[in-house]
Amino acid sequence: MAQKAPITSPLNDQDQDTTGKLLQATLLDLIDLHLVAKQAHWNVVGRFFRDVHLHLDELVNSARGFADDVAERAAAIGVSPDGRATTVAEGSGLPKFDSDWRSDKEVIEAITRALGELIRRLRARIDESDKTDLVTQDLLISIAAELEKAHWMWQAQLAT
């Protein structure tokens, strides 16, 4: 027998389901982003090591905070968030980040790619949430704005 959800939703069943899926997909991408950024943080080498190392910590903190906001929004609409490692590994849409030492330039390029892909995916979810839940859409818009700012700052490091 299915267990009754302990949290009721302000949304109808269809909107709750659609919005929950959007939030869950965003949660997985954000968790993966903070894991990738931390992996890069530990393995970056090169002339600009310190700047990139510290910039990665900023990204980790932002991604963790955004993930928490997204998970709490899912819970608020009666959807149980799932951020387990296996779920993230199976469901994230971010580009793969290889292990081992990486030059500062390689890290910057990889993080720029990851942010670009996450923003692309997030913008599609913003469009879709317009039909189901404007509060969730507002949250996704605010996250996108901050990630786009971060994307610009990472790209600027590659400019010549």
Buried (B, 14 or more C-beta within 10 A) or exposed (E): EEEEEEEEBEBEEEBBBBBBBBBBBBBBBBBBBBBBBBBBBEBBBBEBEEBBBEBBEEBBEBBBBBBBBBBEBBEBBBBEBBBEEEBBEEBBEBEEBEEEEBBBBBBBBBBBBBBBBBBEBBBEBBEBBEEBBEBBBEBBBEBBEEBBEBBEBBBEBEEE
